[in-house]
Amino acid sequence: MAVLRRAGAFVIDRSLLLVAGALTALVWANASPASYERTAHALHFAVNDVAMVFFFALAAKEIVEATQAGGPLASRREAAVPLVGAAAGMIAPAALYVAGAAVIGRPDLFRGWAIPCATDIAFSYLVARAIFPAHHPAVPFLLLLAVADDALGLIVLAAFYPTRVVSPLAIVAGLLPALLIAWWLRRRRTASYWPYVLVAGSCAWTGLFCGGVHPALALVPVVPFMPVEPHYHEPLEEPPPRPAETLNVFAKQWNVPVQIILFFFGLGNAGVPLGSLGAPTWLILAALMIGKPAGILVSTAAAVAAGLKRPAGLTYSDVAIVGLTAAIGFTVALFFATAAFPPGPVLDQAKMGALLSFAAGPLAVACSRHRRRRRPPA
């Protein structure tokens, strides 16, 4: 029984259900395309528009917690360099993608510019933990990059990928009561997270859905109102025993359900014909694998030259490996792809680029090992 629990924890902590869903989708889509398309269509609204609300809520939770005491966003001076790196790590891939699409004469692909901006926080973090020793400054540096990337990504998704004609009035009509309700619940120190989710979250979801903005973001503005003690711990680490906190209770109780949701997200979105290789695939992959590390490395050097402080013990070689690790787009890149393009060959090719970004992980590990072999003995 203990072995099964450990195996289950291993699968959950490493988001392997998402990988399983994506692999199942790939096999199914190539073995029986018609039945897969029917299933994916049936899953789309329930998973992408409703269930993924909780995935983005947990991403928002990491952002909120990172601003607490001890978190990578707690100190402006400590956070400045990786924040600059995060911005450049989005701008450089987007610019490279758009430039590439322009060079090959495919302006129809411009809409996918945000896909290579994405960083999958879970997988990039796990790869960094495998590469760097415990307490190495590269790990929190990457974490801050990924957290900031998620925050900027949520803004990009809301601003540039509306699901229909945007209606600011409908958005305000939903978000305003949601925020007021969440504020009132916080003021009353409501301990249960359910009123935040069901009442405030439903108002926000309705406003975003009717207003043309992706409703999966509904809990993002609500999560910061959930009570939480001012402390920070890294993802995948068990926090020390503390009194019950609304936000942490929410995150703990929804951790496993969100992994199950990610299985169905992978199942419903990652199924593409293996022959779906084209211009979007290579543009996304090149923008991630080249633009991410280049943008992060160059901007870090520029920030330090401008007078900001690089974390002690973090070399530029470390920063380059962190940048490559951050090129794993996967979950968020898949989500951006489905928001950017309608169903069809272009979407399939874009999804393949997001899936192939997994190659950044093994490449980062290989670069790290090569660096260690070349390093002279002390």
N, C-alpha and C positions, 0 to 999 in steps of 0.2 A: 504493500500500500504506500509506504514511504517512497519507494522507487517511482511509482506512478505519479505521486505528488511532485517529486523532483523533476520528472520528465515533463509534466504539465507546466510547471513553473518555467522550465527551460524554453518550451515552445512559446509560452505567452510572453516572456521577457524579451525574446528575440523576434517577435512578430512573425513567427514562422507560419501562423495560420494565413497571413496575407500572402506569403510565398506559395503556400499550398493552394490557395484560391486562384492565384495567378497561373500556376502550373496546370491546375485542373482546367482552367479556362482555355489555355493554349492547346492542350490535348483535345478537349471537347470541340473547340472551334475548328480544328483541323480534321477531326474524325467525322463530325456531323454538323456542318455549318448551319443548316436550317434550324435544327433543334436548339443549337446554342443561341442563335439570334433570337428565337422566341423566348427563351429563358432570360437572356440578358435584357430584352425589352421589358419583360414582366418585372424584373428586379429594379430597373433603373430608378423609378420614382421613389420607391420605398427605401432603397439603399442610398442613392446619391443625394436626394432632396430631404429625406427625413432622418434615416439612421446616422448618416455622416455628421449630423448636428453634434453628436456626442464625441466623435473623433476631433472635430475642430474645437469643441469645448475643452478637451484635455490638452490640446495644443495651447489654447489660451491660458489654461491653468499653469503651464510651464512658464509662459511669459509673465503672468502675475507673480508667480513664486520667484522668478529670477530677479524681480525688483526688491525682494525682501532682504533683510540683513544677511550678509554672507553670500548673496546671490551675485552672478556675474553682471547684473545690471544695477547693483546697489550703489556702486561708486562710479561717478561720471568719468573720473580720470582712468580708472581701471578698464572701464567698458569702452572708452573712446576708440581705441585702435581696432578691436574686433568689430565694433559697430561700423566703422568706416569700411573695414574689409567686407562686411556683410552687404553693404550697399553696393560696393564695387563688384562683389561677387554675384550680384544680380544684374547690374548695368552692363558689365563686360559680356556675359553670355547673350543677353538680349541684343546688344549691338552687333555681336558676331553673327547671331542668327539672322537678323534683319539684313546685314550686309551680304551674307551668303545668299539669302533669298533674292536680293536685288541683283547680284552678280549673275545668277543662273536664270534671271528673268522670270521669277515666280512671285509676283506681288500678291497673289492669292494666298501665299503662306505667311504673309506679314502678321496675320491675326494670331499666330502661334508664338509670338515673340516672348511671352511670359513662361512658356513651358520649360525652357532651360534655366530659368531663374530659380527653380525649386531645389530644395534640399530636404531629403527624407531624414528627419531628426533621429528616428529610432535606429535605422541602419547605419547612418554615418557615425552616430555616437558609439554603436557597438564595434564598428571597425576601428575607430580611434582607441577604444579601450583595449582592443587586441594588439594594436601597434605600439602604443605608448605605455610606459610603466605607470603604476599607481601614483597619483598626485602630481603627474607631469603637467605643466601649465598648458600644454597643447590641448588637453581634454576640455577644461573649462573654456579655453579660447574657441574651440570648435563648437562647444555647446552654445556659447553666446552667439556665434555666427548663425547656428541653426535656429535658435530662438528668434533672433532678429529677422532672419530670413522668413520664418513662419509669420511673424507679425507683418512684415512688408508684403508677404504673399497674400495674406488675408485682405489687405487694403487693395492690392492689385486685382484680386478676384472680384471684390465688390465694385471697384471703380471701372474696370475695363472689360468685364465679362458679364454684362447683364443677361438674364435669361429671356427677357422680352423688352418691350419699350419701357424705359425707366419712368416711374411715376414718383417724383419726390414727395408728393402729398401723401400717397399711400405708405411710403416708407416711414415718414414722420408720424403718420397716424398709428402705425404699429409700434415703432421704436420708442416714441415718447412715453406712452403708458407703460411699456415694458420697463424702461429705465426708472420711471417713478415708482412702479410696483417693487422693483428690485431694491431701490433706495429705501423704500418704506420697510421692506422685509429686513434689510440690513440694520436699519435704525431700531427695529424691534428686536434685533439679535435673534432672528428666527434660526433655529438650529438645523432644521430639516432642509435639505436641498430641494425637495420636491416642489414647494411653492415657487421657488426660483425657476425651476425647469418647466413645470406645467402651466403656471400662470404667466409669469414674465416671459418665459421662453416662447409660449404659444403666441402671445401678442407680437413678439419680435418676428417669429417665423411667418405669421400671417402678413405683417407689414412688408417684409422682404419679398415674400412670394408674390404678393399682389403688386409690389412696387417694381418688380423686374430684376431684383438683385438675388443672387443665389441664396436660397433659404437655409442651406447647410451652415451658414454663418450665424444663425439666429442666437445661439447661446454665447457667442464671443463677447458682445457688450454686456451680458448678464453676469458672466463668470466673475469679473472683478468685484462685484458686490457681495459675493458669498464670503462670509466671515472666515478668516484664516489668521493664524498666529504669525508674527513677523519672524520667520526663519526660512532657511533654504536647505534643500538637500538635492544631490544630483539625481537625475532620472535613473531608474532601475536599482537604486539603492534604497533599502528599507529605512524610513525615517525613524528617529528615536521616539520612544513612547511619549505621547503628549495627550493633553485633554482633547476630546473630540472636537474637530474643526469641520465646519460645513464643507469647505472646498476640498480638504484632504479626504474626508469621508466620501464625497462625491467621486473623486478621482480613484480611490481604492475600490469602491463598489462597482464602478463602471470600467475598470481596467480590463477585466476578462470579457464582458459584453462587447467592448469596443474592438477587441481582437477578433471576436466572432463576426462583428460587423465588417471588419477589414477583410476577413475571408470572403464574405459575400461581395464586398467591393471589388476585390481582385477577380472573383468569379464573374461578376457582371461587366467588368471593364477591360480586363487584360486579354480577353480572347480575340486574337487576331491571327489571320492566316500567316504561317511561317514565311510565306513568300512576300509578305507585306513590307518590302524594303523599297524605299524611294527617297526622294529629296528631303522630305520632312525628317525621316529617320536619321540621315547623316548630318543634317543641319543641327538637329537637337543634340545628337551625340557629340559632335565636334564642339558645339557651343558649351556644353557641360564640361567635357573632358579638357578643353583648352581654355575656354573663357573663364570658368570658375577659378581654377588655381592661379591663372595669370592675373585676373582681377584682384583676387585676395592678396597675392604676393606683392604685386606692384603697389597697391593701395596701402598695405601695411608699411612698406618701405617709405612711401611718400608721407604717411602719417607720422612716422618716427622722425623723418627728416624735418617735418614741420614743427617738431617739438613735443609730440605726444610720446607716451612711454610704452615701450614693448614689454610684456610680462617677463619678469626675470626668469632666465633659464630656457626661454623660447627662442630658438635659432631660426634664421630664415629658411633653412632646410626643413625644419619642423613646420613652418608656415606653409611651405609648398606642399608637403604631404597632407596637411590639414585641408588645404584648398582642393586637392585631388579627392580626398575623402568626402568633402562637401559636394562633390559632383554627382553623388548618388541621388538622383531625383525621385525615382520610383513612385511612391504613393502620391505625393503632391503633384508631381509632373503628370501622372495619369489623370488626376482630377482636373488639372489645368487643360490637358489635351481634350477631355470630354466637354469642357466649357468653351474651348476655342473653336472646335470644328464640328460640323454636323456629321452624323454617321455616313461612312463611305470610305473609299480608299485612302484619302488624305488623313482621316482620323486614325485608321489602322496603321498607317506608316508612322504617324506621330506617336502613337502608343508604343510601337516597336522601339522607337528611339528612347522613350522613357524606360522601357523594360531593359534595354541594353545598357542603360547607365549603371546597372549593377556592376558592370565590368570595372568601374572606378574603384570598387572595394578591393578586389584582388590585386589590381595594379598598384594601389597605395601600399598594400602589404608588401608586394614585391619590391617597390622602390625603397621602402623602409629597410628591408633585409639587405638590399644591395648597398645602401648607405652604411649600414653597420659593418658589412664585410670590408668596405673600403676605408673605414675609420681606423687609423693606426692604433695599436694597443697602447694603453697608458703606461 
